[in-house]
Amino acid sequence: MLRIPDWLSYEVGHKLERLRDGYRRLHVLDSINENPRIVASIAICSVLVLIVTLWLARRPDSAQQHEWGKKAWFYDLNTGGLFTAGGRETGPVEAPSGPLPDGADAGLRAHVYSYVLDPNESERFVGFLEKPDPQAGRARRSVDQGNLQEWMRGKLIRKIDDDGWVPATGRQGQGILQELGSPNELGQTAIYCVPD
């Protein structure tokens, strides 16, 4: 075991004692307490730091904002497969398999997830499909997709197996979104996948 020599411990103790005495002679705390301007300055600085901290804490997390690319996933209602189209498309869009039997476009925007960082095709799954809410009006359809709260106000969503569409802001829509944010039975959380 390493032993500190006596002369070194005495020397360090002496230096610390001199530093403590020098600090006491400065009377820093007494000077601050006796000068109201210094007290006011410290209080104002503390309040400013608190305000900046609260403002930074209330800003949206980068985790809450989706990064939208030039391409997006779409689901072909005719084939059940995924394809890519422009990232600003809201859908329905023309699918590679052609239109639906009623003549409508068969491509719906798909939100694709995986439980691994670099998934192959079999490791990806469609969390939900999206389409604009026709009752939200034209202005809601062109909402910036980077603002999640605004995006939800103008969208209808559903799981692939569901028959009906639900508003993204409604109770059922929030249930779909919360289910995707919850860990699976292995404790893994789904990761949003963007096309290459």
N, C-alpha and C positions, 0 to 999 in steps of 0.2 A: 504494500500500500504506500502511496506517495505521501511523504510528510513534508509540510511547509516549514522551512527553517524559522527559528525564533526571531532572528534579526529582521526577516522579511515581514513577518506578521506584525512586529512592532512598528516597522516603517510604514506599512499600509495603514495601521491604526492611527499613527501620528498624522499622516496625510488626510485621512478622513476627518479627524478631529479639527484640523486647520480649516478644511472646507466648510464644515458645519459652523465653526465660529465666524468665518467670513460671511456666510449666508445670514447669520443672526445679526451681524453688524450692518448689513444692508437694510434691514428693517423693511423688507419687501411687503409683507402683509400689512404692517402698520401704515406704510405709505399709501397702499391701495385703499384701506379703510378710511383714512383721513382725507382723501381727495375724492369728492363726489363726482368729478368729471371722469376719473378713471373707473369708478364703479358704474357710472352710466354707460360709458363706452363698452365695458365688458358685458353689461346686460344687453345692450343693443346688438353686439356681435353674437351673443348667445341666441337671441331671438331670431336673427337673420339665418344663422346656421340651422335652427329648428325649422324655419319656414322652407328653406331650400331642401332640407331632408324630407319634410312632408310632401313637398311638390314632387321630388324625385320618386318617392314611394307610391304616389298616386298615378304616375305616368303608366301607360299600358306596358305590360311586359312584352319583350320580344317573343316569348313563348306563346302569348295570346294572339299575336299577329301572324297570319299565314304568309309565307313567301310565295307570291304568285309568279309563275314563269311565263315564258312565251308559249308553252304548250300546256294542255290540261287533258286529263283523262275523261273519256266519254264511254258510255255503256250502250252497246247496240242491242235494242230491245228484240230484234229479230233473231240474233245468234247467241246472245248472252255473253259476248266477248267485249273486251276493252279495245279502244282505239284512241288516238290522240287527235286533237284539233287545237285551234288557237286558244291561248290562255284567257282572252277577253270574251270569248263566246259564252253565252249564258245557256244556250240550248232552248228547245230541242234543235239539233243540227242534223244535217244529212249524214246518214250512216253508210259505211262501206257496203252493207247488204242491201241498200235501197230503202224506199219508204215502207211504212207500215201498210197493212191491207186497206186502211181507210185513206191512204195517201199522205198522212202526216209524217214528218221527219222522225226517224227511229233512234236518233242519238241523244242521250240525256247525259248531262254532266255527272260524273262519278267522282266521289271522294274516296280515294284508294289509300289503304293503310297496310302496314306489315308489322310484325313483331321483331324483325331483324333489320339491321342498318342498311345492308346492301342486298335487297331481296331479289330473287329470281321470280319468274312469272308465277310459279306455284306457291310462293310465299306471300304474295299480295292478295288482298281481299277488298271488296267494295264495302265500305262502311255505310254509305247511304248515297242515294241519287238526289239530284236537285233539279228544280225547274223554277222559272220566275212565277210569282203569284200573279195571275191575270187580274185580280182585283186590286193589286198594289199600284197599278197605273204604269205608264211608260217611264216616268221619272225614277221609280224604284228599281226598274230593271237595269239601269245603267249605273247603279251605285258602285263606288270604288270597292273592290273586293278585299283591299287591305284593311278596311274598317269592319271588323267582324259584327259589331252590333248593328250597323247600318245594313250590312249584307243580309243578316237574318230577317230583318223586317220585310224584305221583298221576296222571300223565297219559300217554296214548299219543298218538303223533303220526305223521303220514305226509304225504308230498307228494300232490298231487291225483292224479297219474298212478300212484302206487304202489298195489298191491293189499293189502298187509299193513300192520298197525299195529305200531309199535315203541315201547318205553318211551323217554320223553324223556331219562332218565338213562343209557340204554344206549349202546353204541358207535355204532349206526346212528342213533339219535336225536340224539346229540351231533354226528354228521356232518351231519345236516340243519341243525341250528342253526348250526354253524360255517360251513357253506356260505353261509348268509344273512349272516353277519358278515364274509365275505370280499369284497373288491372284485371287481366284474365285469371284463370284458375292457377296458372303458374307464376302469377305475380308480375307478368310483363304488361307494359303499357303500349298501346298501339302507336306507331309512328306514321305520320302523314307522308305519303310518297308522291313525288312529282315525276313526270316523265322525263326521260333523258333528252 
